[in-house]
Amino acid sequence: MRHGQAGERILTGDGQSDSFGVERSYDVLSDRGHRQAAATGRSLARRKAPGTSVPVISGPLNRQKDTAAHVAEELGSETPTVDEAWREFDTDAVVAPWLAANPEVAERMQRLVDAPSDENRRALSRLTGSMLEDAMAWWIDQPDFPEFRSQVLRGLAAAADTARAEGTAVAVTSAGVIAVCVVESSGVPVNRWPTVAGRLFTASVSLLRVQEGDGHHGVELLSFNEHAHLDEPDADGRRPLRRFS
């Protein structure tokens, strides 16, 4: 499961940060993110077999842990277990060198931040998304991406062991981590990793089946980016919980 919406201050273009750094301000759920997390927890609770207990695993970041707490509460599960292997990659460490090599993009972003308006906020959101996808594509060929991949696969293997022992498990993490799991469990080429990550709704669910025999790291991808539980319209016909970011 991806965490709920976080870093709403950044998403609206309010304020500035050095080199468009996001980690310091991003790692907190928005009000919408809390509502999303609870909604996903309720959806998972409806799918739980009667009389069973579902272990919840979380990455160590605040947005991951706070989402996992909502999910565990709705499931009636014990306090989530925190596993460092489900930590998202450091966005700043990827974006900063890419922006340094592409200063024209940084300048366009700064101009949008300096002239706040609804139109410019939407433009900034689109530009930020494309910038992040390009930076992630560049990072695949850097020396530390294999380390991140190995970290995620350790977490995936441990969660698969938990699911084998307990019947099921929920892991709460972030888009980059989930995208690695999707790529590795489905045979999608690794160069599609940024695209997969960019398509994940916040608080969406991707389902992996644990295999006993051979397969992609002992798991098989069954569903990707489930978000019907976030798709209910409000009184005005809007869908306030369905968000990419």
Buried (B, 14 or more C-beta within 10 A) or exposed (E): BBBBBBBBBBBBBEEEBEEBBBBEBBBBBBEBBBBBBBBBBBBBBEEBEEEEBBBBBBBBBBBBBBBBBBBBBBBEBEEBBBBEBBBBBBBBEBBBBBBEEBEEBBEBBEEBBEEBEEEBBEBBBEBBEEBBBBBBBBBBEBEEBEEBBEBBBBBBBBBBEBBBEEBBBBBBBBBBBBBBBBBBBBEBEBEBBBEBBBBBBBBBBBEBBBBEEEEBBBBBBEEBBBBEBBEEEEEEEEEEBBBBB
